[in-house]
Amino acid sequence: MIYELRIYRCIPGRLPALLKRFENATLKLWDKHGIRQAGFWTTLIGESNMDLTYMLKWESLAEREQKWAAFMSDPAWQSARADSEKDGQIVANITSSFLTPTAFSAAK
């Protein structure tokens, strides 16, 4: 199993719009494309309270490339993204890391 850690740093004041987009559109589209989440978090205490952090679970990098490409090119995603950004850009930047569990990790 491979985990993808993604951190979205929002434009100030735009985190609620990002959360709404995930809750109302993105997660349904991920289900359609077989994308599995491991969890979502907002920052209570830390560098920025404008971050959304989440993890995705993949069987392999090849699975990730295939499913992510299908999701990103889905007209329903492109429409949902455009609609959510009609009042302006939401995300300032995104970081992504791919992680593998250690032998002693609770996550496998």
Summary of the structure (lengths in Angstrom):
residues: 108
radius of gyration: 14.5
end to end distance: 6.4
largest distance: 45.9
contacts: 280
relative contact order: 0.30
helix: 38%
strand: 31%
